[in-house]
Amino acid sequence: MSEPVRKRELGRGERVLSGLWRLRLPLPWPGVPHCNAWAIRAGDGIVLVDCGMHEEGSMEQLERAMAMVNLSVDDVRLLVCTHAHTDHYGQAATIVERTGCELWMHPNYEHATRSIEDPAQALQRRLEIGRTSGVPELVLRRYAEIAKEQEPGIASVIAPDLALLPGIEVETDLGFWSVVETPGHAPSHVCLYQPERRILISGDHLLGRISLYFDYGWTPDPVGEFLRSLDAIEALDPLPRLCIAGHARPFTDVQAHVEANRELVAQRVAAAAVAIEGAPLTAYEVVPYVHGRDAIHAAAWLLAETLCYLRHLEAIGAARREPGDPERWVAV
């Protein structure tokens, strides 16, 4: 019996507080049915933070969500992206072209755009990482077939007008939002903090549910970066009391989310360390130790995360790579 087709969500808008709206935009991914963009009143228009994934009908979904709170894409005076993943940056070019607004984003966004500029080379790079990590050839071929069928999710590559770095502030009717660099989930990731109202726009750094993802291969130690980024949020004074994230509903227990993310990272790093204590293993062989025995079937999705844990162990002197085809990891 075939599985039932999941009904796609529709764009929805809702007021969070006066001058701040949540725009819930549909996504095509199993287990991640939507993402959030945020509209903030700014003079005669709005600042739009993140903008959803580009696919057929996606602009109509954004318009639908905005119309529910009496806004329009034409109200956008500035577009700010917390990072360059497709579900946060995908419609940026379309919005900028339509409205003439500026785009502000962190300058380290190559991790998201290289696959658009040269998709064949990007796919070969990912396949080579899989091959070096011990992924069987049959699995690699299936992965390549799936990857070729996927849409890029970005309308077109557009460079930011301003590099979103510490010291930059975003002006809105709710006050000025400061930039907090929070790499780890992505090299381009930042959060925005409004200290008087104690509101944090966290992108995908802190989510409503504890969920981890790291871009692999762009920086030496994404897990270490993520942990330091948690420290950066914890160091905000005063600590945020409302967090509006890239997925799920706003939440208030920011400190608990920071601690829960640290705990989950520690558990998965420890699981990777235990896996390679007995004998050298490929990263592909380590995946089920970290994510559960059934996770080997989802290695294309989870391999990059597992590699990040192994690279973190290497960075702290607890593991080393043994060259070979494929390469293996061993505890130090």
C-alpha positions as CSV (number, residue, x, y, z in Angstrom):
1,M,0.0,0.0,0.0
2,S,1.4,3.4,-1.0
3,E,1.9,6.0,1.8
4,P,-0.6,8.9,1.8
5,V,0.6,12.1,0.3
6,R,1.1,14.7,2.9
7,K,-1.0,17.8,2.4
8,R,1.1,20.9,1.9
9,E,0.6,23.7,4.3
10,L,-0.5,27.2,3.2
11,G,1.2,30.5,4.1
12,R,-0.1,32.0,7.3
13,G,0.4,35.2,9.1
14,E,-0.1,36.1,12.8
15,R,0.6,39.0,15.1
16,V,3.2,38.3,17.8
17,L,3.0,41.7,19.4
18,S,2.3,45.3,18.2
19,G,4.6,45.9,15.2
20,L,5.9,42.3,14.9
21,W,4.3,39.5,12.8
22,R,5.1,35.9,12.2
23,L,4.9,34.7,8.6
24,R,4.7,30.9,8.4
25,L,5.7,29.7,5.0
26,P,5.4,26.1,3.7
27,L,8.3,23.9,2.9
28,P,8.5,20.6,0.8
29,W,10.6,18.7,3.3
30,P,9.3,15.7,5.3
31,G,9.5,16.5,9.0
32,V,10.0,20.3,8.4
33,P,6.7,21.5,7.0
34,H,7.3,25.2,7.3
35,C,9.7,28.0,8.2
36,N,9.2,31.4,9.7
37,A,9.9,34.9,8.3
38,W,9.3,37.9,10.5
39,A,7.9,41.3,9.6
40,I,8.8,44.2,11.8
41,R,7.2,47.7,11.5
42,A,9.7,50.3,10.3
43,G,8.2,53.7,9.5
44,D,5.9,53.5,6.5
45,G,6.9,49.9,5.7
46,I,8.5,46.8,7.3
47,V,11.8,45.1,7.8
48,L,11.5,41.5,6.6
49,V,13.7,39.0,8.4
50,D,14.2,35.9,6.2
51,C,12.0,35.2,3.3
52,G,11.3,31.5,2.7
53,M,12.4,29.0,0.0
54,H,11.9,29.6,-3.7
55,E,9.8,27.1,-5.5
56,E,6.7,27.2,-7.7
57,G,4.0,29.3,-6.0
58,S,6.3,30.3,-3.1
59,M,5.8,34.1,-3.6
60,E,2.1,33.6,-3.6
61,Q,2.4,31.8,-0.2
62,L,4.4,34.7,1.2
63,E,1.8,37.2,-0.1
64,R,-1.0,35.1,1.4
65,A,0.7,35.1,4.8
66,M,1.3,38.9,4.7
67,A,-2.2,39.6,3.5
68,M,-3.6,37.8,6.6
69,V,-1.9,40.6,8.8
70,N,-2.7,43.4,6.3
71,L,0.8,43.6,4.9
72,S,2.2,43.2,1.4
73,V,5.6,42.4,-0.2
74,D,5.5,45.9,-1.5
75,D,5.8,47.1,2.1
76,V,9.3,45.7,2.5
77,R,11.9,48.4,2.9
78,L,14.8,46.2,4.0
79,L,15.4,42.4,3.8
80,V,17.6,40.8,6.4
81,C,18.6,37.1,6.2
82,T,19.8,35.3,9.3
83,H,21.7,32.9,7.1
84,A,22.0,31.8,3.5
85,H,20.1,28.4,3.6
86,T,17.4,28.1,1.0
87,D,14.5,28.4,3.4
88,H,15.8,31.7,4.7
89,Y,17.4,33.3,1.6
90,G,15.7,31.5,-1.3
91,Q,13.3,34.3,-2.3
92,A,15.7,37.2,-1.6
93,A,16.5,38.0,-5.3
94,T,12.8,38.1,-6.2
95,I,11.9,40.4,-3.3
96,V,14.8,42.8,-4.0
97,E,14.0,43.0,-7.7
98,R,10.3,43.7,-6.9
99,T,10.7,46.2,-4.1
100,G,14.1,47.8,-4.7
101,C,15.0,47.2,-1.1
102,E,18.5,46.4,0.2
103,L,19.6,42.9,1.3
104,W,21.7,42.6,4.5
105,M,23.4,39.3,5.2
106,H,26.6,37.9,6.6
107,P,29.4,37.8,4.0
108,N,30.2,34.1,4.5
109,Y,27.4,32.8,2.3
110,E,29.4,30.7,-0.3
111,H,28.2,27.5,1.4
112,A,24.7,28.1,0.0
113,T,25.4,29.7,-3.3
114,R,28.2,27.5,-4.8
115,S,25.7,24.7,-5.7
116,I,23.6,27.3,-7.6
117,E,26.6,28.6,-9.5
118,D,28.1,25.2,-10.4
119,P,25.6,22.4,-9.5
120,A,27.6,19.7,-11.2
121,Q,30.8,20.5,-9.3
122,A,28.9,20.8,-6.0
123,L,27.3,17.4,-6.5
124,Q,30.6,15.8,-7.3
125,R,32.1,17.4,-4.1
126,R,29.3,15.9,-2.0
127,L,29.7,12.5,-3.6
128,E,33.4,12.5,-3.0
129,I,32.9,13.3,0.7
130,G,30.5,10.4,0.8
131,R,32.9,8.1,-1.0
132,T,35.8,9.1,1.3
133,S,33.5,8.5,4.3
134,G,32.8,4.9,3.3
135,V,29.3,5.3,1.8
136,P,28.7,2.3,-0.5
137,E,28.7,2.9,-4.2
138,L,25.0,1.8,-4.6
139,V,23.9,4.3,-1.9
140,L,26.0,7.1,-3.6
141,R,24.3,6.4,-7.0
142,R,20.9,6.6,-5.4
143,Y,21.9,9.8,-3.6
144,A,23.1,11.3,-6.9
145,E,19.7,10.5,-8.6
146,I,17.8,12.1,-5.8
147,A,20.0,15.2,-5.7
148,K,19.6,15.7,-9.5
149,E,15.8,15.8,-9.1
150,Q,15.8,18.4,-6.3
151,E,15.1,22.0,-7.1
152,P,17.8,24.5,-5.9
153,G,15.4,26.4,-3.7
154,I,17.1,29.8,-4.4
155,A,15.6,32.1,-7.1
156,S,19.1,33.4,-8.0
157,V,22.3,34.3,-6.2
158,I,22.2,37.8,-5.0
159,A,25.0,39.5,-3.0
160,P,24.1,41.5,0.1
161,D,24.3,45.3,-0.1
162,L,25.6,45.3,3.5
163,A,27.7,42.7,5.4
164,L,25.7,41.8,8.5
165,L,28.5,41.9,11.1
166,P,28.7,42.9,14.8
167,G,28.4,46.6,15.1
168,I,25.6,46.8,12.5
169,E,22.2,47.7,13.8
170,V,18.8,47.2,12.2
171,E,16.4,50.1,12.9
172,T,12.7,49.4,13.4
173,D,9.8,50.9,15.3
174,L,10.5,48.3,18.0
175,G,14.0,49.7,18.4
176,F,17.5,48.9,17.2
177,W,18.4,45.2,16.7
178,S,22.1,44.3,17.2
179,V,23.9,41.6,15.3
180,V,25.3,38.6,17.1
181,E,27.5,36.3,15.0
182,T,26.4,32.7,15.6
183,P,28.2,30.4,13.1
184,G,27.9,26.6,13.5
185,H,24.6,25.8,11.9
186,A,25.9,27.7,8.9
187,P,29.0,29.9,8.4
188,S,26.7,32.8,7.5
189,H,24.5,32.6,10.6
190,V,23.7,35.6,12.7
191,C,21.0,36.3,15.4
192,L,19.4,39.7,16.0
193,Y,18.8,41.0,19.5
194,Q,16.6,43.9,20.7
195,P,17.9,44.5,24.2
196,E,15.2,46.9,25.6
197,R,12.4,44.4,24.7
198,R,14.7,41.4,25.2
199,I,13.7,39.8,22.0
200,L,16.0,37.4,20.1
201,I,15.5,36.6,16.4
202,S,17.4,33.3,16.5
203,G,17.1,31.9,12.9
204,D,18.1,28.3,13.1
205,H,20.6,28.7,15.9
206,L,18.0,28.1,18.6
207,L,14.8,26.4,17.5
208,G,11.5,25.7,19.2
209,R,12.5,22.0,19.5
210,I,16.0,20.9,20.1
211,S,17.3,19.9,16.7
212,L,20.9,20.1,15.3
213,Y,22.3,20.6,11.9
214,F,25.7,21.8,10.8
215,D,27.0,22.7,7.3
216,Y,30.0,20.4,6.8
217,G,33.2,21.2,4.9
218,W,33.3,25.0,5.0
219,T,35.0,25.6,8.4
220,P,37.4,23.4,10.4
221,D,35.0,22.8,13.4
222,P,31.3,23.7,13.0
223,V,30.4,22.0,16.3
224,G,33.0,24.0,18.2
225,E,31.6,27.2,16.5
226,F,28.1,26.2,17.5
227,L,29.0,25.7,21.1
228,R,30.8,29.1,21.2
229,S,27.7,30.7,19.6
230,L,25.6,29.2,22.4
231,D,28.0,31.0,24.8
232,A,27.4,34.2,22.8
233,I,23.7,34.1,23.4
234,E,24.1,33.2,27.0
235,A,26.4,36.2,27.4
236,L,23.7,38.7,26.2
237,D,22.8,41.1,29.0
238,P,20.0,41.0,29.8
239,L,19.3,37.5,28.6
240,P,16.5,37.3,26.0
241,R,13.0,36.6,27.4
242,L,11.4,36.0,24.0
243,C,12.9,34.0,21.2
244,I,11.4,34.0,17.7
245,A,13.1,31.3,15.6
246,G,13.2,30.0,12.1
247,H,10.9,27.1,12.8
248,A,8.1,26.5,15.3
249,R,6.4,29.0,17.7
250,P,8.1,31.7,19.7
251,F,9.3,30.5,23.1
252,T,10.5,32.2,26.4
253,D,12.8,29.6,28.1
254,V,16.0,30.7,26.2
255,Q,18.4,29.5,28.9
256,A,16.8,26.1,28.9
257,H,17.2,25.9,25.1
258,V,20.8,26.8,25.3
259,E,21.5,24.1,27.9
260,A,19.5,21.5,26.0
261,N,21.4,22.1,22.9
262,R,24.7,21.8,24.8
263,E,23.5,18.6,26.3
264,L,22.5,17.1,22.9
265,V,25.8,18.0,21.3
266,A,27.7,16.5,24.3
267,Q,25.7,13.2,23.9
268,R,26.3,12.9,20.2
269,V,30.0,13.8,20.4
270,A,30.4,11.2,23.2
271,A,28.6,8.6,21.1
272,A,31.0,9.2,18.2
273,A,33.9,9.0,20.6
274,V,32.7,5.7,22.0
275,A,32.2,4.3,18.5
276,I,35.8,4.7,17.5
277,E,37.4,3.5,20.7
278,G,37.4,-0.2,19.8
279,A,38.6,0.0,16.2
280,P,39.0,2.5,13.4
281,L,35.6,3.2,11.6
282,T,34.5,5.1,8.6
283,A,32.2,8.1,9.2
284,Y,29.5,6.1,7.5
285,E,29.9,3.3,10.1
286,V,29.8,5.8,12.9
287,V,26.4,7.2,11.9
288,P,24.2,4.6,13.6
289,Y,26.2,4.9,16.8
290,V,25.3,8.6,16.9
291,H,21.7,8.5,15.6
292,G,20.5,5.0,16.2
293,R,20.7,1.7,14.4
294,D,18.0,2.6,11.8
295,A,19.7,5.9,10.9
296,I,22.1,4.1,8.5
297,H,19.3,4.3,5.9
298,A,19.3,8.1,6.2
299,A,23.1,8.5,6.0
300,A,22.8,11.0,3.2
301,W,21.1,13.4,5.6
302,L,23.0,12.5,8.8
303,L,26.5,11.8,7.5
304,A,27.5,15.5,7.4
305,E,26.4,15.9,11.0
306,T,28.4,12.9,12.1
307,L,31.4,14.1,10.2
308,C,31.1,17.4,12.2
309,Y,31.2,15.5,15.5
310,L,34.3,13.6,14.3
311,R,36.0,16.8,13.2
312,H,35.2,18.3,16.6
313,L,36.9,15.3,18.3
314,E,39.9,15.8,16.0
315,A,39.9,19.5,16.9
316,I,40.0,18.8,20.7
317,G,42.7,16.1,20.2
318,A,40.4,13.1,20.9
319,A,40.4,11.6,17.5
320,R,42.5,11.3,14.3
321,R,41.9,10.4,10.7
322,E,43.7,7.4,9.2
323,P,44.3,8.0,5.5
324,G,42.9,5.5,3.1
325,D,40.1,4.8,0.6
326,P,37.9,5.2,2.6
327,E,39.5,7.1,5.5
328,R,38.8,5.9,9.0
329,W,38.6,7.5,12.4
330,V,40.3,6.3,15.6
331,A,40.2,7.5,19.1
332,V,43.4,9.2,20.5
